[in-house]
Amino acid sequence: MFFLLLFSLNALSQADKNTLRLFVIGNSFSQNATTFLPQIAKEKGKALTIGRAELGGHSLAQHWGYVEKFEMDSTDVKGKPYGGKSLRMLLSQGIWDVVTIQQYSYLSGDSASYNPYAQKLVDYIKKLQPQAEIVIHQTWAYRADANKFGRIDQVQHAKNQEEMWQKSRAAYHKLAKQFKARILPVGDAFEEVAVSKGFGYKRDKDFDFVNPVAPNLPNQKYSINVGYFWNQKELAFDPNHANDAGKYLGGLIWYGTLFKESPRKINFKPVSVSEDFKKYLVKVAVRHVASSVK
């Protein structure tokens, strides 16, 4: 009888390790970072359910604003922006093991922009899901050739990628300390890749940016941000969002941190990511996951 009970407890513990109900409050950056998370989890035999309250370009303040509207008047459609549902409605769909929050990347370096909204959101989450672990998603700095970087206070912007990363990192760690929460260190992993001598993105000096000719693009090998692309007859530029390589790196970080398991032996990779780059990104993810789960 004792051994049967012990076996049952061990089986239950293993099931807990292999099952995760994850709820994400964020925007396009959380969508980027979790794009390939289901494929990675599936390869490793994990049962993953993801709930989402994500709206492009949205800050903690905006997410909290919708909560206030709904709680004041549950019939007000302005309080139900997530596909016609409110945050309360989405969070109430079962039991969530982990709920993640993040700041809008443009405001991520301005620590004053996080509160009181983060505190209000966490209190609200805990009221609805008292057993859920709050985890902080550390977003990343824009690519080095961006025309503009995130805000670091009400009047100043970061001068470059490094300053945006440093300021946002400090703000996220302050937030994590506030809630005694774990961090998904995606921003740190992105920065390591960005400054890598062998794999960091370098602006193409030979490309004619003044008079580009379609469908030619600058060399963007090893970029983890979208960068330049043709939008019909116009050369468009997105130095902020993650491309497939960046999404893959984000997915590795989320997987390893949330399941507390090294992403070292992940075979899956997006088709657009080269084998050598994939191996490097996995190594980066392994280092940052190891530091986050200590």
C-alpha positions as CSV (number, residue, x, y, z in Angstrom):
1,M,0.0,0.0,0.0
2,F,2.8,2.4,0.9
3,F,4.6,1.7,-2.4
4,L,1.4,2.2,-4.3
5,L,0.9,5.6,-2.6
6,L,4.5,6.6,-3.3
7,F,4.2,5.6,-7.0
8,S,1.0,7.6,-7.3
9,L,2.6,10.7,-5.7
10,N,5.6,10.4,-8.0
11,A,3.4,10.0,-11.1
12,L,1.4,13.1,-10.0
13,S,4.6,15.1,-9.5
14,Q,5.8,14.1,-12.9
15,A,2.5,15.1,-14.5
16,D,2.7,18.5,-12.8
17,K,6.2,19.0,-14.3
18,N,4.9,18.1,-17.8
19,T,1.7,20.1,-17.7
20,L,1.4,23.9,-17.7
21,R,-1.6,26.2,-18.0
22,L,-0.1,29.6,-19.0
23,F,-1.9,32.9,-19.2
24,V,-0.2,35.8,-21.0
25,I,-1.0,39.5,-20.5
26,G,1.0,41.5,-23.0
27,N,1.2,42.7,-26.6
28,S,3.0,41.8,-29.9
29,F,6.3,41.2,-28.0
30,S,4.7,38.4,-25.9
31,Q,3.1,37.1,-29.1
32,N,6.6,37.1,-30.7
33,A,8.3,35.4,-27.7
34,T,5.7,32.6,-27.5
35,T,5.2,31.9,-31.3
36,F,7.2,28.7,-31.2
37,L,6.7,27.8,-27.6
38,P,3.9,25.2,-28.4
39,Q,6.1,23.4,-30.9
40,I,9.0,23.3,-28.5
41,A,6.8,22.1,-25.6
42,K,5.2,19.4,-27.9
43,E,8.6,18.1,-28.9
44,K,9.5,17.6,-25.2
45,G,6.3,15.9,-24.4
46,K,4.7,18.7,-22.4
47,A,1.0,19.5,-22.2
48,L,0.8,23.3,-22.6
49,T,-2.3,25.4,-22.7
50,I,-2.0,29.2,-23.4
51,G,-4.5,31.8,-22.6
52,R,-4.0,35.3,-24.0
53,A,-4.9,38.9,-23.2
54,E,-2.7,40.6,-25.8
55,L,-3.2,43.8,-27.7
56,G,-0.5,45.3,-30.0
57,G,1.4,48.2,-28.5
58,H,-0.4,48.0,-25.1
59,S,1.1,49.0,-21.8
60,L,0.4,47.9,-18.2
61,A,-1.6,51.1,-17.8
62,Q,-3.9,50.3,-20.8
63,H,-4.5,46.8,-19.7
64,W,-5.5,48.0,-16.2
65,G,-7.7,50.7,-17.8
66,Y,-9.8,48.0,-19.5
67,V,-10.2,46.2,-16.1
68,E,-11.5,49.4,-14.5
69,K,-14.0,50.0,-17.3
70,F,-15.3,46.4,-17.1
71,E,-15.6,46.5,-13.3
72,M,-17.5,49.8,-13.4
73,D,-19.9,48.5,-16.1
74,S,-19.7,44.9,-17.4
75,T,-21.9,45.8,-20.4
76,D,-19.4,48.4,-21.6
77,V,-17.7,47.0,-24.7
78,K,-14.6,49.2,-24.0
79,G,-13.9,46.9,-21.0
80,K,-13.9,43.8,-23.3
81,P,-11.2,44.5,-25.8
82,Y,-9.8,40.9,-26.0
83,G,-12.0,39.5,-28.8
84,G,-15.1,40.7,-27.0
85,K,-14.0,39.5,-23.6
86,S,-12.7,41.2,-20.5
87,L,-9.6,40.2,-18.5
88,R,-11.9,38.8,-15.7
89,M,-13.7,36.6,-18.2
90,L,-10.5,35.2,-19.7
91,L,-8.8,34.7,-16.3
92,S,-11.9,32.9,-15.0
93,Q,-11.6,30.2,-17.7
94,G,-10.2,27.4,-15.5
95,I,-7.2,27.3,-13.2
96,W,-4.0,29.0,-14.5
97,D,-0.6,27.9,-13.2
98,V,1.4,30.9,-14.4
99,V,0.3,34.4,-15.4
100,T,2.9,36.6,-17.1
101,I,3.0,40.4,-17.3
102,Q,5.2,42.8,-19.2
103,Q,5.5,46.5,-20.0
104,Y,5.1,48.0,-23.5
105,S,8.6,48.0,-25.0
106,Y,8.6,51.7,-25.7
107,L,8.1,52.4,-22.0
108,S,10.1,49.5,-20.7
109,G,13.1,51.6,-19.8
110,D,11.0,54.1,-17.7
111,S,10.5,52.4,-14.4
112,A,8.0,55.0,-13.3
113,S,5.6,53.9,-16.0
114,Y,5.1,50.4,-14.4
115,N,3.2,51.4,-11.3
116,P,0.6,51.6,-9.9
117,Y,-0.7,49.6,-12.8
118,A,1.5,46.5,-12.3
119,Q,0.5,46.3,-8.6
120,K,-3.2,46.7,-9.5
121,L,-3.0,44.0,-12.1
122,V,-1.2,41.6,-9.9
123,D,-3.7,42.2,-7.1
124,Y,-6.5,41.6,-9.5
125,I,-4.9,38.4,-10.9
126,K,-4.3,37.1,-7.4
127,K,-7.9,37.7,-6.5
128,L,-9.1,35.7,-9.4
129,Q,-6.3,33.1,-9.5
130,P,-4.8,33.0,-6.0
131,Q,-2.7,29.9,-6.7
132,A,-1.1,31.3,-9.9
133,E,2.6,32.2,-10.0
134,I,3.3,35.7,-11.4
135,V,6.2,35.7,-13.8
136,I,7.7,38.8,-15.4
137,H,8.5,38.8,-19.2
138,Q,11.6,41.0,-19.7
139,T,11.2,42.4,-23.2
140,W,14.1,43.4,-25.5
141,A,15.8,46.5,-26.8
142,Y,15.3,47.6,-30.4
143,R,17.9,46.7,-33.0
144,A,21.0,48.9,-33.0
145,D,20.1,50.7,-36.3
146,A,16.6,51.7,-35.0
147,N,15.8,55.4,-35.7
148,K,14.4,55.8,-32.2
149,F,14.7,53.9,-28.9
150,G,12.4,53.5,-25.9
151,R,11.7,56.1,-23.3
152,I,13.8,56.1,-20.1
153,D,11.8,58.8,-18.4
154,Q,9.1,61.3,-19.2
155,V,11.3,63.5,-21.4
156,Q,14.3,61.3,-22.5
157,H,14.8,58.4,-24.8
158,A,17.5,55.9,-24.7
159,K,20.5,56.9,-26.8
160,N,21.1,53.5,-28.2
161,Q,20.3,49.8,-28.0
162,E,22.6,49.3,-25.0
163,E,21.1,52.0,-22.9
164,M,17.6,50.8,-23.7
165,W,18.5,47.3,-22.6
166,Q,20.2,48.5,-19.4
167,K,17.3,50.8,-18.4
168,S,14.6,48.3,-19.2
169,R,16.6,45.5,-17.5
170,A,16.8,47.6,-14.3
171,A,13.1,48.4,-14.4
172,Y,12.1,44.7,-14.9
173,H,14.3,43.5,-12.1
174,K,12.9,46.2,-9.8
175,L,9.4,45.0,-10.7
176,A,10.4,41.3,-10.1
177,K,11.8,42.3,-6.7
178,Q,8.5,44.1,-5.9
179,F,6.5,40.9,-6.5
180,K,9.3,38.4,-5.5
181,A,8.7,37.0,-9.0
182,R,10.8,35.1,-11.5
183,I,11.9,36.7,-14.7
184,L,11.8,35.4,-18.3
185,P,15.2,36.9,-19.4
186,V,14.4,37.3,-23.1
187,G,15.8,40.9,-23.1
188,D,19.2,39.7,-21.7
189,A,19.4,36.9,-24.3
190,F,18.6,39.3,-27.1
191,E,21.3,41.6,-25.9
192,E,23.9,38.8,-25.8
193,V,23.2,38.0,-29.4
194,A,23.1,41.6,-30.5
195,V,26.6,42.3,-29.2
196,S,28.1,39.0,-30.2
197,K,31.2,39.4,-32.4
198,G,30.4,36.3,-34.4
199,F,26.6,36.4,-34.6
200,G,25.6,40.0,-33.8
201,Y,23.8,41.9,-36.5
202,K,25.9,44.4,-38.5
203,R,24.5,47.0,-40.8
204,D,25.2,46.3,-44.5
205,K,27.6,49.0,-45.6
206,D,27.3,48.1,-49.3
207,F,23.5,48.4,-49.6
208,D,22.1,51.5,-51.2
209,F,19.5,52.6,-48.6
210,V,18.9,55.9,-50.4
211,N,17.9,54.4,-53.7
212,P,16.9,50.7,-52.9
213,V,15.7,48.6,-55.8
214,A,13.1,45.8,-55.2
215,P,13.3,43.0,-54.4
216,N,16.9,43.6,-53.1
217,L,17.4,43.7,-49.4
218,P,20.5,44.5,-47.2
219,N,22.4,41.6,-45.7
220,Q,20.7,40.9,-42.4
221,K,22.3,37.6,-41.6
222,Y,22.0,36.8,-37.9
223,S,19.5,39.5,-37.2
224,I,16.9,38.5,-34.5
225,N,14.7,41.5,-35.4
226,V,12.5,41.9,-38.5
227,G,14.6,44.7,-39.9
228,Y,14.1,45.6,-43.6
229,F,11.5,44.1,-45.9
230,W,9.5,45.1,-49.0
231,N,5.9,46.2,-48.5
232,Q,4.7,46.2,-52.1
233,K,7.0,48.9,-53.7
234,E,8.2,50.4,-50.5
235,L,11.3,49.3,-48.4
236,A,9.8,49.0,-44.9
237,F,11.7,48.9,-41.7
238,D,10.9,47.2,-38.4
239,P,13.8,47.1,-36.0
240,N,11.6,46.4,-33.0
241,H,9.8,43.1,-33.4
242,A,11.4,39.7,-33.5
243,N,11.9,37.7,-36.7
244,D,11.8,33.9,-36.7
245,A,15.2,33.7,-35.1
246,G,14.2,36.1,-32.3
247,K,10.9,34.3,-31.8
248,Y,12.8,31.0,-31.6
249,L,15.2,32.4,-29.0
250,G,12.2,33.8,-27.0
251,G,10.5,30.4,-27.1
252,L,13.5,28.6,-25.8
253,I,13.8,31.1,-22.9
254,W,10.1,30.7,-22.0
255,Y,10.2,26.9,-22.3
256,G,13.3,26.5,-20.2
257,T,12.3,29.0,-17.5
258,L,8.6,27.9,-17.1
259,F,9.3,24.2,-17.2
260,K,12.6,24.6,-15.3
261,E,14.3,22.4,-17.8
262,S,17.3,23.2,-20.0
263,P,16.5,23.8,-23.7
264,R,19.9,22.2,-24.6
265,K,18.5,19.3,-26.6
266,I,15.7,21.0,-28.6
267,N,15.7,19.7,-32.2
268,F,12.9,21.9,-33.6
269,K,13.9,25.0,-35.4
270,P,12.1,27.4,-37.8
271,V,12.8,26.7,-41.5
272,S,14.3,30.2,-42.0
273,V,16.9,29.8,-39.2
274,S,20.2,28.3,-40.3
275,E,21.6,25.3,-38.4
276,D,24.7,27.2,-37.2
277,F,22.5,30.1,-35.9
278,K,20.1,27.6,-34.3
279,K,23.0,26.0,-32.3
280,Y,24.2,29.4,-31.2
281,L,20.8,30.5,-30.1
282,V,20.3,27.3,-28.1
283,K,23.6,27.9,-26.3
284,V,22.5,31.5,-25.4
285,A,19.2,30.2,-24.2
286,V,20.8,27.5,-22.0
287,R,23.0,30.1,-20.3
288,H,20.1,32.5,-19.5
289,V,17.7,29.8,-18.5
290,A,20.4,28.4,-16.1
291,S,20.7,31.8,-14.4
292,S,16.9,32.3,-14.2
293,V,16.1,29.0,-12.5
294,K,18.8,29.0,-9.9
